[in-house]
Amino acid sequence: QVQLVESGGGLVQAGGSLRLSCAASGRTSGTYGMGWFRQALGKERDFVAAIWGPGGSTVYADSVEDRFTISRDNAKNTLYLQMNNAKPEDTAVYYCAASGRVFRNTYYYSKQSNYDYWGQGTQVTVSS
């Protein structure tokens, strides 16, 4: 079992920055990749970014690439999402997730069904 707890959400003005954290505990040695998803009010949960492998390979949704950065601190079992130049459309509940499986195609890391563990979510609101 893996427990994931997000933190760092809050209110930020457009153009500002936030850093979200996801602390992992439990049997973290069994996880291969981690990702961030977000769900805006009345919409489906969408992929944001993922990181996996010993070298920290990453993939981003087109909507956040060049603005967001996903990273991890393996020693602290913590995942991060650095959000820069925040936009109102970034407003959503952000969830971190962990997968115990490896995938060859990066496409699979963008699919909710390929993750085994989820955090409770943290609210991010970007005002204009």
LINPEWO-V137450 format. One record per residue. RES is the residue in one letter. SS is DSSP state (helix for helix, strand for strand, loop for the rest). NEAR is the number of other ideal C-beta (glycine too) atoms within 10 Angstrom. D_FIRST is the distance of its C-alpha to the first C-alpha in Angstrom with 2 decimals. Layout:
RES,SS,NEAR,D_FIRST + RES,SS,NEAR,D_FIRST
This chain:
Q,loop,8,0.00 + V,strand,21,3.78 + Q,strand,14,6.70 + L,strand,24,10.02 + V,strand,14,13.39 + E,strand,23,16.63 + S,strand,14,19.99 + G,loop,16,23.52 + G,loop,18,24.71 + G,strand,11,28.14 + L,strand,12,31.68 + V,strand,17,33.48 + Q,strand,10,36.84 + A,loop,13,37.37 + G,loop,11,37.65 + G,loop,13,35.49 + S,loop,11,32.21 + L,strand,21,28.75 + R,strand,13,25.74 + L,strand,24,22.31 + S,strand,17,19.37 + C,strand,25,15.62 + A,strand,15,13.83 + A,strand,22,10.37 + S,strand,11,8.55 + G,strand,14,5.89 + R,loop,12,5.75 + T,helix,15,8.13 + S,helix,8,10.48 + G,helix,14,9.08 + T,loop,21,10.01 + Y,loop,15,13.67 + G,strand,22,14.90 + M,strand,25,14.64 + G,strand,27,17.01 + W,strand,26,18.81 + F,strand,25,20.12 + R,strand,24,22.61 + Q,strand,14,24.20 + A,loop,14,27.72 + L,loop,7,29.36 + G,loop,5,30.35 + K,loop,9,28.86 + E,loop,8,26.05 + R,strand,16,22.99 + D,strand,15,24.11 + F,strand,20,22.79 + V,strand,24,23.70 + A,strand,24,22.54 + A,strand,26,20.08 + I,strand,22,19.74 + W,strand,21,18.63 + G,loop,10,19.76 + P,loop,7,21.18 + G,loop,7,24.14 + G,loop,11,22.44 + S,strand,12,23.90 + T,strand,18,24.09 + V,strand,17,25.25 + Y,strand,19,26.50 + A,loop,16,27.78 + D,loop,6,31.56 + S,loop,14,31.77 + V,loop,22,30.12 + E,loop,12,31.09 + D,loop,9,33.43 + R,loop,15,32.29 + F,strand,21,28.54 + T,strand,17,26.80 + I,strand,22,23.14 + S,strand,14,22.18 + R,strand,17,19.53 + D,strand,10,19.69 + N,helix,11,17.51 + A,helix,6,18.66 + K,helix,11,17.46 + N,loop,17,14.24 + T,strand,17,16.02 + L,strand,27,17.11 + Y,strand,19,20.56 + L,strand,26,22.86 + Q,strand,15,26.48 + M,strand,25,28.57 + N,loop,14,32.29 + N,loop,13,35.25 + A,loop,22,33.31 + K,loop,14,34.91 + P,helix,11,35.05 + E,helix,11,33.37 + D,helix,22,30.24 + T,loop,18,29.83 + A,strand,22,26.56 + V,strand,18,23.16 + Y,strand,23,21.02 + Y,strand,23,17.35 + C,strand,30,15.09 + A,strand,25,12.67 + A,strand,23,10.74 + S,strand,22,11.38 + G,loop,15,10.46 + R,loop,13,14.05 + V,loop,10,17.43 + F,loop,15,20.42 + R,loop,6,24.06 + N,loop,7,25.36 + T,helix,13,24.39 + Y,helix,11,24.96 + Y,helix,15,21.61 + Y,helix,23,19.81 + S,helix,18,21.69 + K,loop,13,20.38 + Q,helix,14,17.81 + S,helix,6,16.96 + N,helix,17,15.79 + Y,loop,22,12.77 + D,loop,15,9.36 + Y,strand,20,8.12 + W,strand,16,10.90 + G,loop,22,12.40 + Q,loop,11,15.06 + G,loop,18,17.91 + T,strand,22,20.89 + Q,strand,12,24.49 + V,strand,23,26.91 + T,strand,15,30.55 + V,strand,19,33.30 + S,strand,11,36.82 + S,loop,10,40.02
